Structure formats: structure tokens, C-alpha cells
Amino acid sequence: MPDIANLVHEVSTTTGTGNFTLAAVNGKQTFGGAFGTGGSDRFYYFISNRDVSEWERGTGHMSNATTLVRDTVVESSNGNSLVSFSAGVKDLTNDLPAEKQVSSDDLVAYAQPLDGDLTAIAALSTASFGRSLLTQADASAARTTLGFGKTELRAEWFGVTADGTTNDTAAMVAAFAAMESSGLPLILPPGIIMVDAGTLILGNGTTSAYSTKNCQCILGAGENAYLPPGSGVVSGTMIKARSGSSGRMLDVRGGIGGIKMAGFTLDGSGVASACLYMIGVSHSDFERLTLKQFTTNGLALIGRATTDSNIPSWCANNTFKNISITSDVNGSYAAGLYLDGDITSNRDPHRNTFIDVVIQVNKTTQNSYGIMLGMADSNTFIECDSNVVGTGQGHPLCLLNTDAAYPFPQNNFFYGCSLMGNTILVAGPGDIGDHIFVNHTTRDSEPLPSHPKLRGFSDMGEFFGKWLFQSAPTKQIFTSSGTWTKPTGCKLIKATIQGGGGGGGFVQPNGATKGASGGGGGSGGFVIKWLDVTSISSLTVAVGAGGAGGTSGNGSAGGTSGLGTSNVYGKADGGGGGSGSTTGNAGVYTTQGGAGGAASNGDINCGGNGGDAGFMLEAAQGLSGAGAPSAFGGAAAAKRQWGGGANLAGNDAVGYGSGGSGAIVTTSTSAANGGAGGAGVVIIEEFY
């Protein structure tokens, strides 16, 4: 917004459409004195010719102490275009345009429906509204007293420009103070908000008192974690550290709870030690944030000791979703995500959930870490990626024990996470507690964890953890339905479940010149299920039969295989039967293959493959539909007729759950049956 100042008035005899040379007026401010030089659209100007009906209103700047540059014309006597001024004396003044001015009558009229405090209104009118122009402080006071903006606060009200150049530190501090005192959400504008690192603080908790400023909400216009550095593109809202400043970008001090942050970037510019640093924060939500260019920590959750044992100064029960944490300016021992607490007072970060958090930091001459867990307990990481890149030393995950008397960190859970760039580092004077990894990602050659307290299995079904099982696994294979009974000492099973394959289609020609071919059967669904059986003694096992080949039309569908009552622990439906034909055709036509069986209720669910279609090019030339292969292979091959010959029945499947092929006939009147689908199977591996 262009600037305004009091009692700015100069005169000029300049003519034409160019810049104006100004002369001072006694008792008035000059434009150069009020606004300085340089920039563009720095202030509002009003020009009027004393002798001719010529006037112009716009925004401009001073190129030097006496030269006014007319940057933008807003309104004029020349159809709102630039005026070519005639000879004569012109008055040049600065004021706020009428449409932007608010009178005390306007405020009082607006306030009446809100049941405002009339005494306070009168006091405000006496103190401030006896003029046409309201200051920023007047506007803030009016909103607070009259109840304006009851649903939100906007950072622009406090002078935030977000232009990427102006120092917005004082305005942001004022906006934070208003947010904390009012309890209203603070809305940040799009653009780049330049602030001094170490100045933005949320909450006032100490070692002896709760924060009295809880339930704060900061919402930006969005963030884009993938804009290339130096692109010049502004996307959403960015709060960026000013060069020469130091400290943390945003400090949250508890015990404090009920915080909500979403939709903005914190950019440390290589000078801020941390982007988001939280002490004693609980039951808060953080979503769609980018934390970048820090030297020590992107996101830190810290518990601390207090003099009052009732103060919850741990960081607990917080949720972080869609967070990007990156830095290529981090120093040694930096951690993109850092969780730690005071071990002697049991103030540990725990029960925090991290979903779709992506972390990348540079390796350094010492060590750097994507994630560092110190005294951290029972936190959950879901589909998170941590990567260390470049040359030097670094680890995607460091589990650091800081006191041999306590087995921390412990009980942290990782689901579908990718830890890239190096191995997991376990360090410290004492042993750590157990950590569980499920579907640990290995698709980019990430190494499997090797420490005995790191237990689980990869996305490829590889188990790890040296004392997860006490003896070699055993196996039971079910080719027909029955009951699995748990062997003594069995703790976990892996069930591989294959549904039955569909049968191929039957065909019959229609007359001596109309051949026919049948479609192939689909394969059954495929399921893998890992199941803790410490409290289970037996399970129902269903094995689906293979679908019969068609004898008068379509092949039959394969049967459903499954585990547990109502297949609750895995269900693999049978493949569909291939289509048959009883009419034949003298020209080109096709018959459809059977659909693949569905899969559900497992940890890995793969639908079956569809059978191939049968086709005829003419009455004596064609190919029947091949059966679909299952996860065990063994599909039935197609039958071919090329120029006539004997009628051919479909082939039976030879692999568990695969489809039978369709039959083919040419110019005779006899029919041929489709091939049978393969029966399903359930394989249960038992771990002790």
C-alpha cells in the first residue's frame, strides 16, 4: 500500500506529461523529506492546476529530492489517463484517497449491530476519530473494542507487506500479540514476509508456569516445497529470515496446547538455527508446512524439566501431516527432525504422529541426520521419507541413547517409511528400546536395519531383527479347506492365499461353415497377510476349487480362498470363467476371457489377471483364449486352428489359481469343452 504522511504540500510550474520539478511551501513537508527517494508507487499524489481545470490523482516516487515521478495514474481530468498539464502553478499534495478513508460515523454505524461498548466508542472517537484519517493503531483498537473481525485477524491489518523486501518483523510481532490476546486465527497473505530470526514467539510457558496463550491458529496461503531455489516464483506464503539475523524462525513455548498451523513456508535463509522449535507442546496440528534452509534443526520437539510436576512440558499427541523439511546449508550434527527430552524427569516427546513427512539434509564432515530420536517414546511415522545426500557423513535415522540407565528411545513405530543415503545409526552409552518397522521400504536399495532391537519386515516380505524369532520357521500348505492349529511357541504367521482359477469357455459350431473359439479363464486373487497369533489358537482355512471348463457355454468361476471366519484375515476370490459360444461365426469375431478374482483383507492384495479372449478370423482359422497366469504361474496355453482340422478342447491349468484355456472348433458340427481352472492354495509360514 502506498504511504501517506501529514501536511505534505509542494508547488510546480512543470508542463506536459513528464516528471514534476517541485518547490517547497512554507510550513509544509516536502515529498522528498516525507518519503525519501527511490522505489516505485511509494506514495499517493494529488496534482491540481490553479489556473486551468486540470487535475490528476495517482501513485509515484521521488527520483531525487525535488523530482516527482508519476508512476501510476488512478484518476484524472483526462479520462483517468496521464494529463499533459498546461502552464501555471500546480499544487501537489499527499493524502489518503476518499474511498479508503473511514469516519467515526461509519465505525459507530457498523458497531451498533454488534452491541459494542458505547463508552469505549465515545472514548475512541474523542481520542482518535476527530480526523478523517485513521492510523494502523486506530484500526486495531477499533477492531478489538467494536468486535470487528470476530472470526479472524489478517496480518495486513498490522502492516505486513509480504513484498519480499520490507522488514515485516515489527508488524508480525504485533500480529502475533493480537492473535494471542484475542484467540482469533491469524491469516497470512501470499508473498514473502521478511523477518528477523529469533523474534517470532508463540506462548509464554516457563519451567514453573503453563502458557496462558493457548489455542492459537496461523494459516497461510499455501506452500510449495518443490520450487527451485532462485526461481523468483512466489507461491503461497513464505516467512523468510533476513540476512544478518540469527536465532530460530518460530519458537513455541509451553506447556501449551491447541495450536494449529497450516499452509506456509519457514525459510531460515541459512542464518536461522531452527525453523520450528517447540518445547512442551501437546494436542496440536501442523499441516502443509515447508521448513527449509536451517543450520541445526528443521522441526524440533523438546520436553523439559519443570519445577511443577503438574505442568505437561513434554511434546505429546501432536499430528504433523504433509511436512517438507529440507536444507543444503545444515552444519554437522544437524537433524531435520529432532525429538528429545529431559531424561531425569521423564519429559519425553511421545505419541506424536508424523504422516507424509519428507526430510532431506546434506551429509557433513562430522555427522548429520534426517531424523534424530533421543528420549522419545511411542511416536508413529507413516509413509515418511528421510534422506541424507552429498559427500561426508550422515544417517537418515539416528537412535541416540543419552543415559545408560534408561532404554531410550523406545517403542517408536515406522510404517512404509523410506530411509535413504546410509544405514540407521544406533549410538550412546546404553541400550535402546524396541522399534517396529512394517513394510520398511527397500525399493531404492535402502539397507535393512541390522540392530537386534529394530524388528519388522520389508515391503518385499523380508523379516529382520535378530531375536524376533527363536527358531527356523515351519510351514503348512492347504490344498483343500480345513483348520490351521497353532504349533506350540508360534508367535506370528505369514499367510499366502491364492483363489481358484476360472475355467475356459465351451464352443460349438453352427453348421459346417461357422467355427467358434472360447475365452480363457481368469486367475484367482492373491493375498499376503502377516498376523500376530499370540492370542489365537486356530483359524479356519478355505481353499477355492478350480472352475470347471465349460461344457455347454461359459466356463465356471473359481472358488474363494481365505483365512479366518468369514475370511476376515484375507480373501482371494476365484477368477471368472471364459465366455463360450454355441452359435459359431463364418467371419471375424471374439469371445471374452474371464475376469481376474478380487483380493481383500490382507496386507498385500493383488487382483487376479483376466483370461485372454478367443477369436476367429474365419470359420477354419482362429485361436482360443489362453488361461490367465496366477502368482504361481501355470496358465493353460491357447489352442490354435489354422486351416481346419480336429476340434480341440481347452487345456487345463497346471498352476495354483491359474485359468483354463478355451476350446476351438472349425467346420464340423461337434462341440468342444473348455479347460479347467487350477485350484487355489493357502500356505501358512509359522514363526517362533
C-alpha positions in Angstrom: 0.0 0.0 0.0 1.4 3.5 -0.9 2.4 5.6 2.0 0.8 8.7 3.5 2.2 11.5 5.7 0.8 14.6 7.3 1.0 18.1 5.8 2.8 17.2 2.6 2.4 20.1 0.0 4.7 21.5 -2.7 4.1 23.5 -5.9 5.4 23.2 -9.5 5.3 25.1 -12.8 6.2 22.0 -14.9 4.1 21.4 -18.0 3.5 18.3 -20.1 3.3 14.6 -19.2 6.7 14.1 -17.7 8.2 14.3 -14.2 7.4 17.3 -12.0 10.1 19.6 -10.5 8.9 20.6 -7.1 9.3 23.7 -4.9 8.7 23.8 -1.1 5.8 25.6 0.5 6.4 27.4 3.8 5.0 25.4 6.8 4.6 22.2 4.8 6.5 18.9 4.5 8.3 18.2 1.1 7.7 14.9 -0.7 11.4 14.1 -0.5 11.5 14.8 3.2 8.4 12.7 4.0 9.1 9.7 1.7 12.7 9.7 0.7 13.9 8.7 -2.8 13.8 5.6 -4.9 11.4 2.7 -5.3 8.1 2.9 -7.2 4.5 3.7 -6.2 5.8 4.8 -2.9 3.1 7.4 -2.1 -0.3 8.9 -3.2 -0.1 12.2 -5.0 -2.7 14.8 -6.0 -2.0 17.4 -8.7 -4.3 20.4 -9.5 -3.7 23.4 -11.8 -4.7 26.7 -10.1 -5.5 28.3 -13.5 -7.0 25.6 -15.7 -9.4 22.7 -14.9 -6.7 20.1 -14.9 -6.1 17.5 -12.1 -4.6 14.1 -11.6 -4.5 11.5 -8.8 -2.1 8.6 -8.7 0.9 6.9 -7.0 4.6 7.9 -7.5 8.0 8.2 -6.1 10.9 10.8 -5.8 13.8 10.1 -8.1 15.7 12.8 -6.2 14.9 15.4 -3.5 12.9 17.7 -6.0 11.7 15.4 -8.8 8.4 13.6 -8.6 7.9 10.6 -10.9 4.3 9.9 -11.8 4.3 6.0 -11.8 0.6 5.1 -11.9 -2.4 7.3 -12.8 -5.6 6.3 -10.9 -8.0 9.1 -11.8 -7.7 12.3 -13.8 -9.4 15.0 -15.8 -8.1 13.3 -18.9 -10.4 10.3 -18.7 -8.3 8.8 -16.0 -5.2 8.9 -18.2 -2.0 10.9 -17.9 -2.6 14.6 -18.1 -0.5 16.9 -20.2 -0.5 19.9 -17.9 -0.7 23.5 -19.2 1.3 26.4 -17.9 0.5 27.8 -14.5 1.1 26.9 -10.9 0.2 23.4 -9.8 -0.4 22.2 -6.2 0.9 18.8 -5.3 -0.3 17.2 -2.1 -0.4 13.8 -0.4 -3.5 12.3 1.3 -5.4 9.0 1.6 -8.0 8.6 -1.3 -11.6 9.2 -0.2 -12.6 5.6 -0.9 -10.0 4.4 1.6 -11.0 6.7 4.4 -13.2 5.7 7.4 -15.1 8.2 9.5 -16.2 7.9 13.1 -19.8 7.9 11.9 -19.0 4.8 9.7 -17.4 3.0 12.7 -20.3 3.7 15.1 -22.9 2.7 12.5 -21.1 -0.5 11.9 -20.6 -1.2 15.6 -24.3 -0.8 16.6 -25.4 -4.2 15.4 -22.5 -5.7 17.3 -23.7 -4.2 20.6 -20.3 -2.5 21.0 -19.3 -0.8 24.2 -20.7 2.7 23.6 -18.5 4.2 26.3 -15.4 2.8 24.6 -16.7 4.0 21.2 -17.0 7.5 22.6 -13.6 7.4 24.1 -12.1 6.2 20.8 -14.0 8.9 18.9 -12.7 11.6 21.3 -9.1 10.2 21.2 -8.7 9.3 17.6 -11.7 9.8 15.3 -11.8 13.6 15.3 -10.0 13.4 12.0 -10.6 11.9 8.6 -7.6 9.5 8.6 -7.3 6.5 10.9 -3.9 5.2 11.8 -3.0 1.5 12.0 -3.3 1.7 15.8 -6.7 3.2 15.5 -7.9 0.4 13.2 -6.5 -2.3 15.6 -8.2 -0.6 18.6 -11.5 -0.3 16.7 -11.5 -4.0 15.8 -10.7 -5.0 19.3 -13.2 -2.6 21.0 -16.0 -2.8 18.5 -15.8 -6.5 17.8 -14.7 -6.2 14.1 -13.2 -9.3 12.6 -14.6 -11.6 15.2 -13.7 -14.6 13.1 -10.1 -13.8 12.1 -7.2 -11.5 12.1 -5.3 -10.6 9.0 -1.6 -9.8 9.1 -2.0 -6.9 6.7 -4.0 -5.0 9.3 -0.8 -4.8 11.3 1.3 -3.5 8.5 2.7 -6.8 7.0 3.6 -6.2 3.3 4.8 -9.6 2.3 6.7 -7.9 -0.6 9.9 -9.8 -0.1 11.9 -6.6 0.7 10.3 -4.7 3.5 11.3 -5.6 7.1 8.0 -7.0 8.4 9.4 -8.0 11.8 7.6 -5.4 13.9 4.3 -5.9 12.1 4.5 -9.7 12.5 5.3 -9.4 16.2 2.2 -7.1 16.6 0.0 -9.5 14.7 1.2 -12.4 16.9 0.4 -10.3 20.0 -3.1 -9.6 18.8 -3.7 -13.3 17.9 -2.6 -14.4 21.4 -4.7 -11.8 23.2 -7.8 -12.3 21.1 -7.7 -16.0 20.4 -8.6 -15.4 16.8 -6.8 -17.2 13.9 -4.1 -15.2 12.1 -4.4 -15.2 8.3 -1.1 -14.6 6.5 -1.1 -13.1 3.0 0.6 -14.6 -0.1 4.1 -13.4 -0.7 7.4 -13.3 1.2 7.3 -12.0 4.7 10.8 -10.8 5.7 11.5 -11.0 9.5 14.5 -11.2 11.8 15.1 -14.7 13.0 14.7 -15.0 16.8 11.7 -12.6 17.0 8.6 -14.7 16.5 7.5 -16.4 19.7 4.2 -18.2 20.4 3.2 -19.0 24.0 4.8 -17.9 27.3 5.3 -21.2 29.2 8.2 -21.5 31.6 9.6 -24.1 33.9 7.2 -23.0 36.6 4.0 -22.0 34.8 1.8 -23.1 32.0 1.5 -20.8 28.9 -1.5 -18.5 29.2 -1.7 -18.2 25.4 -3.1 -21.4 24.1 -5.2 -22.5 21.1 -3.5 -20.3 18.5 -4.1 -20.7 14.8 -1.8 -19.5 12.0 -2.9 -20.1 8.4 -1.0 -19.2 5.2 -2.0 -19.1 1.6 -0.2 -22.4 0.9 3.3 -23.7 0.4 5.2 -25.3 -2.4 8.1 -27.5 -1.3 9.4 -28.0 -4.8 10.0 -24.5 -6.2 13.6 -24.4 -7.4 15.9 -22.1 -5.4 16.3 -18.7 -7.1 13.3 -19.2 -9.4 11.8 -15.9 -8.3 8.4 -17.5 -8.2 6.3 -16.7 -5.2 3.9 -19.5 -4.4 1.7 -19.2 -1.3 3.1 -17.7 1.9 6.8 -17.7 3.0 8.2 -16.3 6.2 11.9 -15.7 5.4 14.8 -14.8 7.7 16.5 -11.6 7.0 20.2 -11.6 6.2 22.3 -10.8 9.3 19.7 -12.1 11.8 20.1 -15.2 14.0 18.1 -17.5 16.2 15.0 -19.6 15.4 12.3 -18.8 12.9 9.4 -19.7 15.1 9.6 -20.6 18.9 6.6 -22.2 20.6 6.9 -22.3 24.4 4.8 -24.4 26.6 3.2 -26.2 28.4 0.9 -25.1 25.6 -1.8 -26.9 23.6 -4.4 -26.5 20.8 -2.0 -25.0 18.2 -2.9 -25.1 14.5 -0.5 -24.2 11.7 -1.0 -24.8 8.0 -0.2 -23.6 4.6 3.1 -21.7 4.8 6.9 -22.0 4.5 9.5 -21.1 7.1 12.8 -20.3 5.3 15.8 -19.9 7.5 17.9 -18.4 4.7 21.0 -20.2 6.1 21.1 -17.9 9.1 18.3 -19.4 11.3 19.4 -22.2 13.6 15.9 -23.8 13.5 12.7 -23.3 11.6 10.0 -24.6 14.1 11.3 -25.2 17.6 8.7 -26.4 20.2 9.0 -27.0 23.9 6.2 -28.7 25.8 3.5 -28.6 23.0 0.6 -31.0 23.1 -2.6 -31.8 21.3 -1.8 -29.6 18.3 -2.0 -30.0 14.5 0.5 -29.0 11.8 -0.2 -29.5 8.1 1.2 -28.5 4.7 4.3 -26.7 6.0 7.7 -26.4 4.4 10.7 -25.9 6.7 13.9 -25.1 4.8 17.4 -23.7 4.9 18.1 -24.2 8.6 21.6 -24.8 10.1 20.7 -27.1 13.0 17.0 -28.3 13.1 14.1 -28.1 10.7 11.5 -29.3 13.3 12.3 -29.9 16.9 10.1 -31.3 19.7 11.6 -30.9 23.1 10.4 -32.0 26.5 12.0 -30.3 29.6 12.1 -30.5 33.3 9.8 -28.2 35.3 9.6 -27.1 39.0 5.9 -28.1 38.9 5.3 -31.8 38.3 1.8 -31.0 37.1 2.9 -29.0 34.1 2.8 -31.1 30.9 6.1 -29.9 29.4 6.5 -32.9 27.2 5.6 -32.7 23.5 2.8 -35.2 23.1 -0.2 -36.1 21.0 0.6 -33.8 18.1 0.0 -34.5 14.5 2.2 -33.5 11.6 0.9 -34.1 8.1 2.4 -33.2 4.7 5.5 -31.6 6.0 8.7 -30.9 3.9 11.9 -30.5 5.8 15.0 -29.6 3.7 18.3 -27.9 4.0 21.5 -27.8 1.9 23.2 -25.4 4.4 23.0 -27.5 7.5 26.0 -28.0 9.7 27.5 -31.0 11.4 25.2 -32.8 13.9 22.2 -31.1 12.4 18.9 -33.0 12.4 16.0 -32.3 10.1 13.6 -33.7 12.6 14.7 -33.8 16.3 12.8 -35.4 19.2 14.4 -35.3 22.7 13.5 -34.6 26.3 14.8 -34.3 29.9 15.6 -37.9 30.9 15.7 -37.4 34.6 12.2 -36.0 34.9 10.6 -38.3 32.3 9.6 -35.4 30.0 9.8 -37.2 26.7 8.2 -36.5 23.3 5.6 -39.3 22.9 2.5 -40.3 21.0 3.2 -37.8 18.2 2.2 -38.9 14.7 4.1 -37.9 11.5 2.3 -38.6 8.2 3.9 -38.0 4.7 6.8 -36.1 6.2 9.7 -35.7 3.7 13.2 -34.9 5.0 16.4 -34.2 3.2 19.7 -32.8 4.7 23.3 -32.7 3.5 26.0 -35.0 4.8 28.7 -33.1 6.6 32.3 -33.6 7.7 31.1 -35.0 11.0 27.5 -36.4 11.1 24.1 -35.1 10.1 20.8 -36.8 10.5 17.5 -36.8 8.7 15.7 -37.9 11.9 17.3 -38.0 15.4 15.4 -39.6 18.3 16.8 -39.1 21.8 14.5 -39.5 24.7 11.5 -40.3 22.5 8.8 -42.9 23.2 5.8 -44.3 21.2 5.9 -42.0 18.2 4.4 -43.1 14.9 5.9 -42.4 11.4 3.6 -43.3 8.5 4.9 -43.1 4.8 7.7 -40.8 5.8 10.9 -40.4 3.8 14.3 -39.4 5.3 17.4 -38.9 3.1 20.9 -37.7 3.6 22.7 -36.6 0.4 26.1 -35.4 -0.8 29.5 -36.4 0.4 30.7 -36.8 4.0 28.9 -38.5 6.9 25.2 -38.7 7.7 22.4 -41.1 8.5 18.7 -41.0 7.7 17.8 -42.1 11.2 19.8 -41.8 14.5 18.6 -43.5 17.6 20.6 -41.9 20.4 20.7 -43.2 24.0 21.8 -40.5 26.3 21.7 -42.3 29.7 22.6 -46.0 30.2 20.1 -46.3 33.0 17.1 -45.7 30.6 16.4 -47.7 27.4 15.5 -44.7 25.3 14.5 -44.1 22.6 11.9 -46.9 22.6 8.6 -48.1 21.2 8.6 -46.0 18.1 6.7 -47.3 15.1 7.6 -46.9 11.4 5.1 -47.9 8.7 6.0 -47.8 5.0 9.0 -45.5 5.6 12.0 -45.0 3.3 15.4 -44.3 5.0 17.9 -43.5 2.3 21.5 -42.4 1.9 23.1 -44.7 4.6 22.3 -47.1 7.4 20.4 -46.5 10.6 22.8 -45.3 13.4 22.3 -46.6 16.9 24.6 -44.7 19.4 25.1 -43.8 23.0 26.3 -45.3 26.3 23.3 -47.6 26.9 20.9 -49.8 25.0 17.8 -48.6 23.2 14.3 -50.0 23.5 12.4 -51.9 20.8 11.4 -50.2 17.5 8.9 -51.7 15.0 9.1 -51.4 11.2 6.3 -52.5 8.9 6.6 -52.6 5.1 10.0 -51.0 5.5 10.8 -49.6 2.0 13.7 -51.2 0.1 12.6 -50.2 -3.5 15.6 -47.8 -3.8 18.1 -50.2 -2.3 17.7 -49.0 1.2 19.5 -51.3 3.6 17.6 -53.4 6.1 18.0 -52.5 9.8 20.6 -54.8 11.4 20.3 -53.9 15.2 18.5 -56.6 17.2 16.1 -54.1 18.7 14.9 -53.0 15.2 12.3 -55.5 14.3 9.9 -55.9 11.4 9.6 -56.8 7.7 10.2 -55.0 4.4 7.9 -54.2 1.6 9.2 -57.4 -0.1 8.3 -59.6 2.9 11.9 -59.9 4.3 11.9 -60.2 8.1 14.7 -58.6 10.2 15.5 -58.3 13.9 17.9 -61.0 15.3 15.7 -62.1 18.2 12.3 -61.6 16.5 12.1 -65.5 16.1 13.8 -68.1 18.2 13.9 -70.9 15.7 13.5 -71.6 12.0 10.0 -71.1 10.6 7.8 -74.0 9.7 5.1 -74.3 7.0 1.7 -75.8 6.4 0.3 -76.0 2.8 -3.5 -76.3 2.4 -4.7 -77.6 -1.0 -8.2 -78.2 0.4 -10.2 -76.4 3.1 -9.5 -77.2 6.7 -8.3 -75.8 10.1 -4.9 -74.4 10.9 -3.9 -75.2 14.5 -1.1 -73.1 16.0 2.0 -75.0 16.8 3.5 -74.6 20.3 5.5 -71.4 20.6 4.3 -69.9 17.3 4.1 -66.1 17.6 3.5 -64.8 14.0 2.3 -66.3 10.7 2.6 -65.2 7.1 -0.4 -66.5 5.1 -0.2 -66.7 1.3 -3.7 -67.0 -0.1 -4.5 -67.9 -3.8 -8.0 -68.0 -5.1 -9.1 -70.7 -7.6 -8.7 -70.1 -11.4 -11.7 -69.8 -13.8 -12.5 -72.5 -16.4 -12.2 -71.9 -20.2 -15.2 -71.5 -22.4 -17.1 -74.3 -24.3 -17.7 -73.9 -28.0 -20.0 -75.4 -30.6 -20.1 -74.5 -34.3 -23.4 -73.8 -36.1 -23.4 -75.7 -39.3 -20.5 -76.7 -41.5 -19.2 -73.2 -42.2 -19.3 -71.5 -38.8 -16.3 -72.1 -36.4 -16.0 -70.9 -32.8 -13.4 -70.3 -30.1 -13.8 -69.9 -26.3 -12.3 -67.3 -23.9 -9.7 -68.3 -21.3 -10.4 -68.3 -17.6 -9.2 -65.6 -15.3 -6.8 -66.3 -12.4 -7.8 -66.0 -8.8 -7.0 -63.1 -6.5 -3.8 -63.2 -4.4 -3.3 -62.1 -0.8 -0.4 -62.0 1.7 -1.3 -61.5 5.4 1.0 -61.2 8.4 -0.8 -62.0 11.6 0.2 -61.9 15.3 -1.2 -65.2 16.7 -0.1 -64.9 20.3 -3.8 -64.9 21.3 -5.1 -67.1 18.6 -5.1 -70.9 18.8 -6.7 -71.9 15.4 -8.0 -70.5 12.2 -10.5 -71.6 9.5 -8.8 -72.1 6.1 -10.8 -72.0 2.9 -9.3 -73.2 -0.4 -11.2 -72.4 -3.5 -11.7 -75.1 -6.2 -10.7 -74.5 -9.7 -13.5 -73.6 -12.1 -14.8 -76.3 -14.4 -14.3 -75.9 -18.1 -17.5 -75.0 -19.9 -19.5 -77.9 -21.2 -22.4 -76.0 -22.7 -21.4 -72.4 -22.5 -19.2 -70.2 -20.3 -16.5 -71.8 -18.0 -17.2 -71.8 -14.3 -15.7 -69.3 -11.9 -13.0 -70.4 -9.5 -13.8 -70.7 -5.7 -12.8 -68.2 -3.0 -9.8 -68.9 -0.7 -9.5 -67.2 2.6 -8.3 -67.3 6.2 -10.3 -66.9 9.4 -14.1 -66.8 10.0 -15.7 -65.0 7.0 -12.2 -64.7 5.5 -11.5 -61.8 7.9 -7.7 -62.2 7.7 -7.6 -62.4 3.9 -9.9 -63.1 1.0 -8.9 -64.2 -2.5 -11.9 -64.6 -4.9 -11.8 -67.0 -7.8 -11.2 -66.0 -11.3 -14.1 -65.7 -13.7 -14.9 -68.3 -16.4 -14.1 -67.6 -20.0 -17.0 -67.0 -22.3 -18.3 -69.8 -24.5 -20.1 -69.8 -27.9 -22.8 -72.0 -29.2 -23.6 -70.2 -32.4 -20.2 -70.0 -34.3 -19.5 -67.5 -37.0 -18.3 -67.5 -40.5 -16.3 -64.2 -40.1 -14.2 -62.4 -37.6 -15.4 -62.4 -34.0 -14.2 -62.8 -30.4 -15.3 -64.3 -27.1 -14.3 -62.6 -23.8 -11.9 -64.1 -21.3 -12.9 -64.4 -17.7 -12.1 -61.5 -15.2 -9.4 -61.8 -12.6 -10.5 -62.5 -9.0 -10.7 -59.7 -6.4 -8.4 -59.6 -3.3 -9.1 -58.0 0.1 -8.4 -58.0 3.9 -4.7 -58.7 3.5 -1.6 -56.6 3.9 -0.9 -57.1 0.2 -3.9 -57.5 -2.0 -3.4 -58.3 -5.7 -6.4 -58.9 -8.0 -6.0 -61.8 -10.5 -5.3 -61.5 -14.2 -8.0 -61.6 -16.8 -8.1 -64.6 -19.3 -7.4 -64.0 -23.0 -10.2 -63.6 -25.5 -10.7 -66.2 -28.1 -11.0 -65.1 -31.7 -11.9 -66.4 -35.2 -10.6 -64.9 -38.4 -12.9 -67.2 -40.4 -14.7 -70.5 -40.0 -11.5 -72.6 -40.0 -8.9 -70.2 -38.6 -8.6 -68.9 -35.1 -7.1 -69.1 -31.6 -8.8 -69.9 -28.3 -8.3 -67.7 -25.3 -5.3 -68.7 -23.0 -6.0 -69.0 -19.3 -4.6 -66.2 -17.1 -1.4 -67.0 -15.0 -1.6 -66.6 -11.2 1.2 -65.6 -8.8 2.2 -69.3 -9.1 2.3 -69.3 -12.9 1.0 -72.4 -14.7 -1.6 -70.8 -17.1 -3.2 -73.0 -19.7 -2.0 -72.3 -23.2 -4.3 -71.4 -26.0 -5.4 -73.9 -28.7 -5.0 -72.9 -32.4 -6.7 -73.9 -35.6 -5.2 -72.6 -38.9 -6.9 -74.1 -41.9 -9.2 -76.6 -40.4 -8.6 -79.9 -38.6 -9.8 -81.7 -35.5 -11.9 -79.8 -32.9 -9.7 -79.0 -29.8 -10.8 -78.9 -26.2 -9.3 -76.3 -23.9 -6.2 -77.1 -21.8 -6.4 -77.5 -18.0 -4.5 -75.1 -15.8 -1.3 -76.5 -14.2 -0.6 -73.8 -11.6 -2.4 -73.0 -8.4 -5.2 -70.5 -9.1 -4.5 -70.1 -12.9 -7.1 -70.1 -15.6 -8.0 -72.9 -18.1 -8.0 -72.1 -21.8 -11.0 -72.0 -24.1 -11.8 -74.6 -26.7 -11.9 -74.2 -30.5 -13.9 -75.8 -33.3 -13.8 -75.2 -37.0 -16.1 -76.7 -39.7 -17.7 -79.7 -38.2 -20.8 -79.9 -36.1 -19.3 -81.4 -32.9 -18.6 -79.3 -29.7 -15.5 -79.0 -27.5 -15.2 -78.3 -23.8 -13.1 -75.6 -22.1 -10.1 -76.4 -19.9 -10.5 -76.5 -16.1 -9.0 -73.7 -13.9 -6.4 -74.5 -11.2 -7.5 -75.0 -7.6 -6.4 -72.3 -5.1 -4.0 -72.8 -2.2 -3.3 -71.4 1.2 0.3 -71.5 2.5 0.9 -70.6 6.2 4.5 -69.9 7.4 4.9 -70.1 11.1 7.5 -68.0 13.1 8.5 -68.7 16.7 
